[in-house]
Amino acid sequence: MDAPLVPSATDAATVLAQWRWDPLIVAGILTAGSVYALAVVRVRRAGGTWPVAWTAWFAAGLASLALALVSPIDAYADVSFSVHMGQHLLLTLLAPPLIALGAPITLALRASAPGTGRAITSVLKSRAVSFLGRPVVGWLLFVTVPVVVHYSPLFDMALRSRPWHAFEHALWVSAALVYWWPIVGRDPSPHPVPYPVRLLSMFLAMPATSFLALALFTTSVPLYATYAALPAPWGPSALGDQRNAAVLMWLVGNLGMMIAMLLVAAAWKRDDDARQRRLEARSDGLAAAGV
């Protein structure tokens, strides 16, 4: 197993120096951004349009991934549970919904040749995607993956092994993408989710997060041997750091969900207002035509 990087100090210079330029992660983020940008160019060259805001959302999502996985956050996640928790919140509450707001599937369909577009549509209609697209499946993944990770050997293994750490991150991001895909509702989905169901899903995710945070906070001993075995100042403060992580999960997790609920509610109102204007315009047109 790879030995974790243990920064020996917490001064600003040391913290800012702890970047992790993992070639696979950097290449993956740059590739995703490049493919998206090329697809936007292709759509526009064909005479179509693509909202600048959607491109900005996608870019912000990739930037959030880079912040979580390349910056000093990733280095200090090896020695601090609270930093690790912040990293997981970036990977579940920020990056995935931003990426979903960028509508990458819609962009792929519009930028692809007819044959490729049909292949993408076929995948979207497959049983596997249909299953993952069910809101209840996304919700179950979103609330159970944190419990399984935090109360299984995987978390401690991820602290001692870079491959296991990468697997853990992939698990977090994948579950979150499955959850946010129908919640954002911008890309085509086999099971379009009404706005009330989206709000209910997020509302019900909050008590699940709070329960896990409470369980982590009330545990009387450090849960992870790797953190507890670290030298000063890390190991001796492992239990306090664990409780800080629980508070962070509760505060930021619930606040993030509340903000998302407000944004979804605002989108619901905009859609209703637009539908009402269309109905009024149609009614006015029929009246003008004497129908």
WOGIZI-V879625 format. One record per backbone hydrogen bond with DSSP energy under -0.5 kcal/mol. CO is the residue of the C=O (numbers start at 1). NH is the residue of the N-H. E is the energy in kcal/mol with one decimal. If there is no record, write none. Layout:
# WOGIZI-V879625
co;nh;e
CO;NH;E
CO;NH;E
This chain:
# WOGIZI-V879625
co;nh;e
5;7;-0.6
11;15;-2.4
12;16;-2.7
13;17;-0.9
14;18;-0.5
15;18;-1.5
17;19;-1.4
19;21;-0.6
20;22;-1.7
22;26;-2.8
23;27;-2.6
24;28;-2.3
25;29;-2.5
26;30;-2.6
27;31;-2.5
28;32;-2.4
29;33;-2.3
30;34;-2.5
31;35;-2.8
32;36;-2.1
33;37;-2.4
34;38;-2.6
35;39;-2.1
36;40;-2.2
37;41;-2.2
38;42;-2.3
39;43;-2.3
40;44;-2.2
41;45;-2.5
42;46;-1.4
43;48;-2.4
44;47;-1.5
51;55;-1.5
52;56;-2.3
53;57;-2.4
54;58;-2.1
55;59;-2.5
56;60;-2.5
57;61;-2.1
58;62;-2.2
59;63;-2.4
60;64;-2.0
61;65;-1.9
62;66;-2.4
63;67;-2.5
64;68;-2.1
65;69;-2.5
66;70;-2.6
66;71;-1.3
70;20;-3.2
71;74;-1.6
71;75;-0.8
72;76;-2.7
73;77;-1.3
75;78;-1.2
76;79;-1.2
76;80;-1.8
80;84;-2.2
81;85;-2.6
82;86;-2.0
83;87;-2.3
84;88;-2.2
85;89;-2.3
86;90;-1.9
87;91;-1.8
88;92;-0.9
89;93;-2.9
89;94;-0.8
90;94;-0.7
90;95;-2.6
94;98;-1.8
95;99;-2.5
96;100;-2.6
97;101;-2.2
98;102;-0.9
99;102;-0.7
99;104;-0.5
100;103;-1.9
103;107;-2.2
104;108;-2.3
105;109;-2.3
106;110;-2.1
107;111;-2.3
108;112;-1.4
113;117;-2.9
114;118;-2.3
115;119;-1.8
116;120;-2.4
117;121;-2.4
118;122;-2.3
119;123;-2.0
120;124;-2.3
121;125;-1.4
123;126;-1.4
126;130;-2.4
127;131;-2.4
128;132;-2.5
129;133;-2.1
131;134;-1.3
134;137;-0.6
134;138;-2.0
135;139;-2.5
136;140;-2.3
137;141;-2.4
138;142;-2.4
139;143;-2.1
140;144;-2.2
141;145;-2.1
142;146;-0.5
143;147;-0.6
144;148;-2.9
145;149;-2.7
146;150;-2.5
147;151;-1.9
149;152;-1.0
149;155;-1.0
152;155;-1.0
152;156;-0.5
153;157;-2.5
154;158;-2.5
155;159;-1.1
156;160;-0.8
157;160;-0.8
157;161;-1.1
161;165;-2.2
162;166;-2.6
163;167;-2.2
164;168;-2.5
165;169;-2.3
166;170;-2.4
167;171;-2.2
168;172;-2.4
169;173;-2.7
170;174;-2.5
171;175;-2.3
172;176;-2.2
173;177;-2.7
174;178;-2.3
175;179;-1.9
176;180;-3.0
177;181;-2.0
178;182;-0.7
179;183;-0.9
180;184;-3.1
181;185;-1.9
192;194;-0.5
194;198;-1.9
195;199;-2.3
196;200;-2.2
197;201;-2.5
198;202;-2.0
199;203;-2.4
200;204;-2.5
201;205;-1.1
202;206;-1.0
203;206;-0.5
203;207;-0.7
204;208;-0.8
205;209;-2.0
206;210;-2.5
207;211;-2.4
208;212;-1.8
209;213;-2.4
210;214;-2.6
211;215;-2.3
212;216;-2.3
213;217;-2.3
214;218;-2.3
215;219;-0.7
223;225;-0.6
224;228;-1.9
225;229;-1.9
227;230;-1.4
231;234;-1.5
231;235;-1.5
233;237;-0.5
234;237;-0.9
235;238;-2.1
237;241;-2.5
238;242;-2.2
239;243;-2.0
240;244;-2.1
241;245;-2.3
242;246;-1.8
243;247;-2.2
244;248;-2.4
245;249;-2.5
246;250;-2.3
247;251;-3.0
248;252;-2.1
248;253;-0.8
249;253;-1.2
250;254;-1.7
251;255;-2.4
252;256;-2.9
253;257;-1.8
254;258;-2.4
255;259;-2.4
256;260;-2.3
257;261;-2.5
258;262;-2.1
259;263;-2.3
260;264;-2.5
261;265;-2.6
262;266;-2.2
263;267;-2.2
264;268;-2.5
265;269;-2.1
266;270;-2.3
267;271;-2.5
268;272;-2.4
269;273;-2.8
270;274;-2.6
271;275;-2.4
272;276;-2.4
273;277;-2.3
274;278;-2.1
275;279;-2.2
276;280;-2.4
277;281;-2.6
278;282;-2.4
279;283;-2.5
280;284;-2.7
281;285;-2.3
282;286;-2.4
283;287;-2.3
284;288;-2.5
285;289;-1.5
286;291;-2.7
287;290;-1.1
